[in-house]
């Protein structure tokens, strides 16, 4: 995954990079590419479903859904190279 030192609640939250490996990279490593795509697709569904039902603005959840969709597409491109 593309890493950035800039704090971004959607793409680079502080609590996801506290170890030696980013949490999302660890998940991908453990699940494998196909499992990771399924995981990302599930998160896209989750964030889309709840975006309009939370008290806060739905923008953050929709951006999270978009990020998971991006990761799924990037991984699918890696698989099909």
BALOBA-1460 file (C-alpha; in Angstrom, 3 decimals):
// residues 81
<rec num="1" residu="x" x="0.000" y="0.000" z="0.000"/>
<rec num="2" residu="x" x="1.169" y="3.525" z="-0.604"/>
<rec num="3" residu="x" x="2.451" y="4.980" z="2.636"/>
<rec num="4" residu="x" x="2.435" y="8.576" z="3.719"/>
<rec num="5" residu="x" x="3.695" y="10.281" z="6.847"/>
<rec num="6" residu="x" x="0.826" y="12.784" z="6.658"/>
<rec num="7" residu="x" x="-2.054" y="12.119" z="9.052"/>
<rec num="8" residu="x" x="-5.221" y="11.243" z="7.190"/>
<rec num="9" residu="x" x="-8.100" y="9.650" z="9.110"/>
<rec num="10" residu="x" x="-9.144" y="7.611" z="6.047"/>
<rec num="11" residu="x" x="-5.903" y="6.625" z="4.317"/>
<rec num="12" residu="x" x="-3.305" y="6.881" z="7.080"/>
<rec num="13" residu="x" x="-4.772" y="6.963" z="10.597"/>
<rec num="14" residu="x" x="-2.177" y="7.127" z="13.393"/>
<rec num="15" residu="x" x="-3.391" y="3.969" z="15.126"/>
<rec num="16" residu="x" x="-2.892" y="1.782" z="12.028"/>
<rec num="17" residu="x" x="0.851" y="2.320" z="11.726"/>
<rec num="18" residu="x" x="2.040" y="1.886" z="15.283"/>
<rec num="19" residu="x" x="3.900" y="-1.384" z="14.678"/>
<rec num="20" residu="x" x="6.629" y="-2.448" z="12.290"/>
<rec num="21" residu="x" x="4.100" y="-3.140" z="9.531"/>
<rec num="22" residu="x" x="0.928" y="-1.272" z="8.576"/>
<rec num="23" residu="x" x="-2.159" y="-3.150" z="9.743"/>
<rec num="24" residu="x" x="-3.605" y="-3.296" z="6.208"/>
<rec num="25" residu="x" x="-0.364" y="-4.808" z="4.866"/>
<rec num="26" residu="x" x="-0.417" y="-7.417" z="7.640"/>
<rec num="27" residu="x" x="-4.018" y="-8.329" z="6.805"/>
<rec num="28" residu="x" x="-3.129" y="-8.710" z="3.127"/>
<rec num="29" residu="x" x="-0.109" y="-10.840" z="3.987"/>
<rec num="30" residu="x" x="-2.140" y="-13.169" z="6.210"/>
<rec num="31" residu="x" x="-5.204" y="-13.454" z="3.949"/>
<rec num="32" residu="x" x="-3.366" y="-13.697" z="0.636"/>
<rec num="33" residu="x" x="-4.405" y="-11.747" z="-2.433"/>
<rec num="34" residu="x" x="-7.781" y="-13.373" z="-3.062"/>
<rec num="35" residu="x" x="-8.744" y="-13.293" z="0.604"/>
<rec num="36" residu="x" x="-7.673" y="-9.671" z="0.804"/>
<rec num="37" residu="x" x="-9.883" y="-8.730" z="-2.149"/>
<rec num="38" residu="x" x="-12.846" y="-10.396" z="-0.408"/>
<rec num="39" residu="x" x="-11.990" y="-8.540" z="2.815"/>
<rec num="40" residu="x" x="-11.860" y="-5.219" z="0.965"/>
<rec num="41" residu="x" x="-15.138" y="-5.867" z="-0.830"/>
<rec num="42" residu="x" x="-16.781" y="-6.648" z="2.507"/>
<rec num="43" residu="x" x="-15.518" y="-3.368" z="3.926"/>
<rec num="44" residu="x" x="-16.814" y="-1.474" z="0.887"/>
<rec num="45" residu="x" x="-20.261" y="-2.931" z="1.582"/>
<rec num="46" residu="x" x="-20.016" y="-2.136" z="5.305"/>
<rec num="47" residu="x" x="-18.999" y="1.496" z="4.852"/>
<rec num="48" residu="x" x="-21.548" y="2.098" z="2.092"/>
<rec num="49" residu="x" x="-24.330" y="0.552" z="4.157"/>
<rec num="50" residu="x" x="-23.739" y="2.548" z="7.306"/>
<rec num="51" residu="x" x="-22.661" y="5.869" z="5.774"/>
<rec num="52" residu="x" x="-26.136" y="7.362" z="5.686"/>
<rec num="53" residu="x" x="-27.144" y="6.006" z="9.107"/>
<rec num="54" residu="x" x="-24.494" y="7.566" z="11.320"/>
<rec num="55" residu="x" x="-24.886" y="10.851" z="13.152"/>
<rec num="56" residu="x" x="-21.785" y="12.327" z="11.545"/>
<rec num="57" residu="x" x="-21.387" y="13.263" z="7.901"/>
<rec num="58" residu="x" x="-21.369" y="10.257" z="5.553"/>
<rec num="59" residu="x" x="-18.365" y="11.620" z="3.656"/>
<rec num="60" residu="x" x="-15.781" y="9.896" z="5.855"/>
<rec num="61" residu="x" x="-17.387" y="6.467" z="5.528"/>
<rec num="62" residu="x" x="-17.783" y="6.881" z="1.777"/>
<rec num="63" residu="x" x="-14.110" y="7.833" z="1.493"/>
<rec num="64" residu="x" x="-13.212" y="4.718" z="3.486"/>
<rec num="65" residu="x" x="-15.335" y="2.613" z="1.133"/>
<rec num="66" residu="x" x="-13.545" y="4.212" z="-1.799"/>
<rec num="67" residu="x" x="-10.136" y="3.406" z="-0.269"/>
<rec num="68" residu="x" x="-11.056" y="-0.247" z="0.205"/>
<rec num="69" residu="x" x="-12.306" y="-0.396" z="-3.376"/>
<rec num="70" residu="x" x="-8.994" y="1.073" z="-4.546"/>
<rec num="71" residu="x" x="-7.051" y="-1.551" z="-2.582"/>
<rec num="72" residu="x" x="-9.231" y="-4.322" z="-4.022"/>
<rec num="73" residu="x" x="-8.657" y="-3.066" z="-7.564"/>
<rec num="74" residu="x" x="-4.905" y="-2.689" z="-7.032"/>
<rec num="75" residu="x" x="-4.711" y="-6.231" z="-5.709"/>
<rec num="76" residu="x" x="-6.771" y="-7.613" z="-8.581"/>
<rec num="77" residu="x" x="-4.424" y="-5.882" z="-11.012"/>
<rec num="78" residu="x" x="-1.475" y="-7.561" z="-9.242"/>
<rec num="79" residu="x" x="-3.171" y="-10.950" z="-9.501"/>
<rec num="80" residu="x" x="-3.937" y="-10.578" z="-13.206"/>
<rec num="81" residu="x" x="-0.566" y="-9.308" z="-14.383"/>
